[in-house]
Amino acid sequence: RRPRAYATLARVRRPATGRLNSGVRCHMGMSAELIAIGPYSEEISEFLDYRAKYYSKIQPGAIVTRRLFGIVEGSTLSREFAALIGISDPWDFNQHKVLLSRLDNEGLRRFSEIYSDYAQDYKAFEALRYAGFEFHFRPEG
C-alpha cells in the first residue's frame, strides 16, 4: 500500500503522434491578481504587504506596491473578477491598467462577501484607492 502523498507518473498516449509520453497532466487554468502602486503614507501602512515596522524608514511619498486578491481558484473566478474591475478580455494587455471609471465597486464588494478569503483585500483596495494608488491587473496561466 502506497502512502497518500505518493505520486505516480502516468503514461499518456499523445493523440497527434501516437507515441507514449511519461508525465503528469495538470490543467490549472488562469489565476489573477491586482498590483497596487502608489505613494506611501503612515495612514496606509496597515494595508500594505508587510507589518508597519518594515516601513518605519520609508519617507512619505515613496512609491510602494501591494499585491491584492491573488485568485488561484481558476479561470472562471478570475474572469468574473476581471469583469468586475472593468476588464473584458484578461489577455488584452491594453486593458491591464485598471480604470476606476469602469470599476463595478458594488459588485467587487459583493464578490469579497461571497468569497470571504478576499474580504481583507477589498478593504485594502478601498484604502489604497482613496490614497491615490493605481491598479494593474495581472493574469497568469
Residue frames as qw, qx, qy, qz and C-alpha x, y, z in Angstrom:
[[0.000, 0.888, 0.459, 0.000, 0.00, 0.00, 0.00],
 [0.428, 0.398, 0.000, 0.811, 1.37, 3.43, -1.02],
 [0.172, -0.441, -0.418, 0.775, 1.39, 6.43, 1.32],
 [0.277, 0.817, 0.473, -0.181, -1.20, 9.09, 0.44],
 [0.019, 0.871, -0.197, -0.450, 1.42, 11.61, -0.68],
 [0.502, -0.176, 0.715, 0.455, 2.95, 9.16, -3.15],
 [0.534, 0.660, -0.015, -0.528, 2.51, 10.21, -6.78],
 [0.691, 0.042, 0.632, 0.348, 2.99, 8.11, -9.88],
 [0.145, 0.472, -0.395, -0.775, 3.81, 9.25, -13.37],
 [0.740, 0.383, 0.491, -0.255, 1.26, 8.14, -15.91],
 [0.308, -0.073, 0.682, 0.660, 1.99, 7.03, -19.43],
 [0.414, 0.655, 0.312, -0.549, -0.13, 9.16, -21.70],
 [0.562, 0.277, 0.603, 0.493, -0.56, 8.50, -25.42],
 [0.041, 0.476, -0.104, -0.872, -0.14, 11.69, -27.44],
 [0.643, 0.542, 0.481, -0.248, -3.01, 11.80, -29.96],
 [0.408, 0.823, -0.228, -0.322, -1.06, 13.56, -32.71],
 [0.223, 0.619, -0.746, -0.102, 1.89, 11.17, -32.79],
 [0.924, -0.096, -0.306, -0.210, 0.65, 8.02, -31.12],
 [0.518, 0.315, -0.632, 0.484, 3.87, 7.94, -29.05],
 [0.622, -0.618, -0.456, 0.153, 3.90, 7.45, -25.34],
 [0.136, 0.649, -0.248, 0.706, 4.81, 10.38, -23.12],
 [0.555, -0.388, -0.624, 0.392, 5.61, 9.98, -19.44],
 [0.080, 0.245, -0.168, 0.952, 4.45, 12.84, -17.28],
 [0.016, 0.496, 0.712, -0.497, 1.81, 14.24, -15.00],
 [0.043, 0.498, 0.494, 0.712, -1.05, 16.01, -16.72],
 [0.186, -0.564, -0.528, 0.608, -2.33, 19.04, -14.92],
 [0.108, 0.535, 0.358, 0.757, -4.50, 21.94, -16.05],
 [0.226, -0.380, -0.541, 0.715, -4.92, 24.72, -13.53],
 [0.129, 0.841, 0.482, 0.210, -6.45, 27.48, -15.62],
 [0.244, 0.628, -0.067, 0.736, -5.96, 31.19, -15.22],
 [0.446, -0.576, -0.459, 0.508, -5.15, 32.91, -11.96],
 [0.168, 0.750, 0.177, 0.615, -5.35, 36.67, -11.43],
 [0.469, -0.544, -0.369, 0.590, -4.29, 39.42, -9.08],
 [0.140, 0.958, 0.102, 0.229, -4.08, 43.19, -8.81],
 [0.617, -0.048, -0.190, 0.762, -0.84, 45.05, -8.32],
 [0.128, -0.960, -0.250, -0.006, -1.38, 48.34, -6.45],
 [0.601, 0.129, -0.048, 0.787, 1.24, 51.06, -6.89],
 [0.101, -0.889, -0.242, -0.376, 1.24, 54.35, -5.06],
 [0.139, 0.636, -0.400, 0.645, 2.69, 56.79, -2.54],
 [0.544, -0.243, -0.714, 0.368, 3.48, 55.62, 0.97],
 [0.255, -0.589, 0.183, -0.745, 1.92, 57.29, 3.98],
 [0.053, -0.162, 0.852, -0.494, 1.66, 56.11, 7.56],
 [0.620, 0.103, 0.271, -0.729, -2.14, 56.01, 7.23],
 [0.843, 0.282, -0.269, -0.371, -2.00, 53.17, 4.69],
 [0.081, 0.521, -0.841, 0.123, 0.77, 51.11, 6.31],
 [0.553, -0.054, 0.736, -0.386, -1.74, 48.65, 7.78],
 [0.791, 0.467, 0.210, -0.335, -2.99, 47.86, 4.26],
 [0.367, 0.696, -0.593, -0.172, 0.39, 47.03, 2.75],
 [0.840, 0.149, -0.517, -0.067, 2.01, 43.61, 2.36],
 [0.587, 0.078, -0.617, 0.519, 4.26, 43.76, 5.43],
 [0.441, -0.705, -0.466, 0.301, 3.87, 44.78, 9.05],
 [0.037, 0.990, 0.073, 0.118, 4.19, 48.50, 9.77],
 [0.573, -0.696, 0.286, 0.324, 7.64, 48.13, 11.38],
 [0.694, 0.099, 0.472, 0.535, 9.12, 47.27, 7.97],
 [0.295, 0.761, 0.327, 0.476, 8.01, 50.65, 6.63],
 [0.441, -0.800, -0.198, 0.354, 9.49, 52.68, 9.51],
 [0.432, -0.424, 0.282, 0.744, 12.38, 54.06, 7.40],
 [0.335, 0.467, 0.609, 0.547, 10.32, 54.90, 4.32],
 [0.010, -0.194, -0.064, 0.979, 9.77, 58.57, 3.58],
 [0.444, 0.590, 0.526, -0.422, 6.18, 59.70, 2.96],
 [0.480, 0.733, -0.147, -0.458, 5.51, 59.74, -0.78],
 [0.108, -0.409, 0.864, 0.273, 7.94, 56.94, -1.63],
 [0.719, 0.152, -0.388, -0.556, 6.39, 54.54, -4.15],
 [0.359, -0.198, 0.879, -0.243, 5.29, 51.20, -2.67],
 [0.515, 0.036, -0.666, -0.539, 3.40, 48.22, -4.06],
 [0.520, -0.080, 0.695, -0.490, 0.83, 45.78, -2.77],
 [0.231, -0.021, -0.884, -0.406, -0.46, 42.55, -4.27],
 [0.509, 0.048, 0.397, -0.762, -4.23, 42.13, -3.95],
 [0.824, 0.162, 0.030, -0.542, -6.76, 39.33, -4.41],
 [0.042, -0.435, 0.895, 0.086, -4.38, 36.60, -5.66],
 [0.830, 0.133, 0.193, -0.506, -7.16, 34.49, -7.17],
 [0.009, -0.402, 0.896, 0.186, -5.98, 30.93, -7.73],
 [0.619, 0.164, 0.667, -0.382, -9.32, 29.11, -7.94],
 [0.511, 0.228, 0.739, 0.375, -9.16, 29.03, -11.73],
 [0.155, 0.174, 0.462, 0.856, -10.30, 30.70, -14.90],
 [0.187, -0.679, -0.640, -0.309, -13.98, 31.14, -14.08],
 [0.412, -0.791, -0.307, 0.332, -13.42, 33.10, -10.88],
 [0.430, -0.307, 0.204, 0.824, -10.50, 35.01, -12.40],
 [0.100, 0.344, 0.550, 0.754, -12.65, 36.11, -15.35],
 [0.288, -0.785, -0.541, -0.085, -15.50, 37.08, -13.02],
 [0.469, -0.647, -0.105, 0.592, -13.04, 39.20, -11.03],
 [0.345, -0.026, 0.387, 0.855, -11.62, 40.75, -14.22],
 [0.027, -0.607, -0.597, -0.524, -15.11, 41.78, -15.36],
 [0.384, -0.809, -0.408, 0.179, -15.76, 43.47, -12.00],
 [0.394, -0.614, 0.098, 0.677, -12.69, 45.65, -12.41],
 [0.387, 0.787, -0.012, -0.480, -13.66, 46.59, -15.96],
 [0.059, -0.471, 0.780, 0.407, -11.61, 44.12, -17.98],
 [0.825, 0.289, 0.047, -0.483, -13.50, 42.39, -20.78],
 [0.898, 0.333, -0.272, 0.092, -10.54, 40.36, -22.08],
 [0.687, -0.684, 0.188, 0.159, -7.97, 39.31, -19.45],
 [0.760, -0.068, 0.357, 0.539, -5.35, 38.70, -22.15],
 [0.342, 0.802, 0.182, 0.455, -5.69, 42.14, -23.75],
 [0.595, -0.230, -0.273, 0.721, -2.70, 43.85, -22.13],
 [0.054, 0.418, 0.154, 0.894, -4.07, 47.24, -23.20],
 [0.544, -0.621, -0.314, -0.468, -6.73, 46.81, -20.50],
 [0.715, -0.176, -0.559, 0.381, -4.42, 45.86, -17.64],
 [0.098, 0.066, -0.343, 0.932, -4.23, 49.31, -16.11],
 [0.076, -0.584, -0.798, 0.123, -7.49, 49.42, -14.17],
 [0.059, -0.353, -0.154, -0.921, -9.65, 52.42, -14.99],
 [0.048, 0.205, 0.736, -0.644, -11.64, 53.28, -11.89],
 [0.462, 0.221, -0.053, -0.857, -14.41, 54.65, -14.11],
 [0.639, 0.105, -0.647, -0.403, -15.02, 51.06, -15.32],
 [0.113, 0.114, -0.890, 0.428, -14.89, 49.50, -11.86],
 [0.609, -0.465, -0.461, -0.448, -18.05, 47.82, -10.55],
 [0.008, 0.417, -0.640, 0.645, -17.35, 48.72, -6.92],
 [0.716, -0.185, 0.286, -0.609, -20.63, 47.33, -5.59],
 [0.937, 0.188, -0.257, -0.144, -20.02, 44.08, -7.47],
 [0.499, 0.431, -0.623, 0.421, -16.47, 43.88, -6.13],
 [0.330, -0.378, 0.535, -0.680, -17.78, 44.44, -2.59],
 [0.890, -0.038, 0.099, -0.444, -20.30, 41.60, -3.05],
 [0.787, 0.375, -0.480, 0.098, -17.55, 39.41, -4.52],
 [0.205, 0.429, -0.680, 0.558, -15.50, 39.94, -1.34],
 [0.598, -0.234, 0.419, -0.642, -18.50, 38.97, 0.79],
 [0.942, 0.149, -0.108, -0.281, -19.27, 35.83, -1.20],
 [0.838, 0.225, -0.341, 0.362, -15.61, 34.80, -1.34],
 [0.475, -0.879, -0.022, -0.045, -14.68, 35.86, 2.19],
 [0.803, -0.182, 0.105, 0.558, -11.00, 34.98, 1.71],
 [0.409, 0.400, 0.218, 0.791, -10.83, 38.23, -0.27],
 [0.253, -0.887, -0.383, -0.043, -12.57, 40.49, 2.29],
 [0.498, -0.677, 0.065, 0.538, -9.30, 41.93, 3.62],
 [0.446, 0.071, 0.468, 0.759, -8.09, 42.52, 0.07],
 [0.052, 0.746, 0.510, 0.425, -11.22, 44.53, -0.67],
 [0.385, -0.880, -0.179, 0.214, -10.66, 46.67, 2.44],
 [0.528, -0.410, 0.294, 0.683, -7.06, 47.27, 1.39],
 [0.342, 0.405, 0.561, 0.635, -8.19, 48.05, -2.17],
 [0.100, -0.891, -0.406, -0.178, -10.60, 50.69, -0.90],
 [0.469, -0.791, 0.018, 0.392, -7.99, 52.30, 1.39],
 [0.519, -0.209, 0.437, 0.704, -5.33, 52.33, -1.33],
 [0.260, 0.613, 0.563, 0.491, -7.76, 53.65, -3.92],
 [0.180, -0.950, -0.252, -0.048, -8.61, 56.61, -1.69],
 [0.533, -0.667, 0.210, 0.477, -4.88, 57.14, -1.05],
 [0.333, 0.811, -0.265, -0.401, -4.31, 57.67, -4.78],
 [0.468, -0.268, 0.799, 0.266, -2.90, 54.30, -5.79],
 [0.624, 0.386, -0.382, -0.562, -3.26, 52.95, -9.30],
 [0.747, -0.107, 0.633, -0.170, -4.03, 49.32, -10.00],
 [0.380, 0.469, -0.670, -0.432, -2.83, 46.88, -12.64],
 [0.934, 0.004, 0.178, -0.311, -4.46, 43.56, -13.46],
 [0.073, 0.556, -0.817, -0.136, -2.13, 40.58, -13.79],
 [0.948, 0.047, 0.023, -0.314, -3.38, 37.26, -15.19],
 [0.084, -0.536, 0.835, 0.086, -1.28, 34.13, -15.19],
 [0.579, 0.061, 0.805, -0.109, -1.70, 30.72, -16.75]]
